[in-house]
Amino acid sequence: MRVLLNGVGRIGKAILRIALENKALDIIAINELNSNIENIAYSINYDSTYGRLDDKFGVVDDFIENKNSKIKILNKSSLFNIDLKALDIDFIIDASGSKVDTDELKKLAVKAIFLTHPKKDADINVILGVNEDKLNLDTHKIISTSSCNATAILPILKIIDDNYKIEYGDVTTIHPLLNHQKVLDSACIGNYDRDVECNFEFGRSATQNIIPSHTTTIEACSYIMPNINSNIIASSSLRVPTDTVGVINVTLFIKKECSKDELINLCKTYALKQKFEILLNNEQSLVSSDFKAQNYTTILDHRFTDIKQGKMIKLVIWYDNEWGYASKVVDIISQIKY
């Protein structure tokens, strides 16, 4: 698969590093607003979170090259300014995080475009372990790979709903800091792509505070499973001063009774049968950094799994919000037959 990667920020860079080890995916071009090609190669070679590449990229004309890959670097403000036919592109991975017009994107001369954010009017939103079997390139061109939070939580919500029927609940995501936040206190932050006009809290120091925030996690889940929505599950988020690995605190009330052992056994049975690295059952005394660069995205920490009165489920779910999520984007694309 010949792929154009649009954007090499945190998610784009993780996708690139994972794709370099995946023979099904060949990223042959990168479009990046940063016009300094030396800096692009540098930022790919050295990463403060995931370390340095062994096979480092150098710059040759308008390409970055290492022993195994040669990638053309473009500096276009729009995908429509790229000659996709000349590059012979099959797929685009849009990891820019920018707002997109799906009707306009459908005009691009590629087989499919994968958006690394939830998109209600995409042809389909996909999360592995939930609905990847519904993906069909004959009818789906604009494909959302949802969000890191929804990717982490929806597989286990589906398992529980299929077996016990979720009545209502609450989730709190504890999420690492992001690039749009400030190192020290500053003015409020507006973000057009996130529909934020002026967020006071995100103008506060991300390294000194736990910052409360709203989250669209459950809304993103509803694009895939309409019965899992904000009418039955409340949600909120806390941004914390760590570089990566998030955790979700989940409380669910169910219709059909179950026991703690029954639920844990159900999760372990699922893990044995799964095709992709999705659900991982943990019982060790681990902390967030122990899950860094982990491909599994629904890591159930059974030290905290509990059930009260047979009807209230308590879960703690770990996930690497960058690497883990990016690995699922690559998995979704790699499993396509076209």
Secondary structure, DSSP 4 states (H G I P E B T S, - for coil): -EEEEE--SHHHHHHHHHHTT-TT-EEEEEE-S---HHHHHHHHHEETTTEE-SS--EEETTEEE-SS-EEEEE--SSGGGS-HHHHT-SEEEE-S-----HHHHTTSSSSEEEESS--TTSSEE--TTTTGGG--TTT--EEE---HHHHHHHHHHHHHHHHH-EEEEEEEEEEE--TTSBSS--S-EEEGGGTEEEESGGGSBTTT--EEE---HHHHHHTT-TTSSTTTEEEEEEEES-SS-EEEEEEEEESS---HHHHHHHHHHHHHH-SSS-EEEE-S---GGGGTT-S-SEEEETTS-EEETTTEEEEEEEE-TTHHHHHHHHHHHHT---
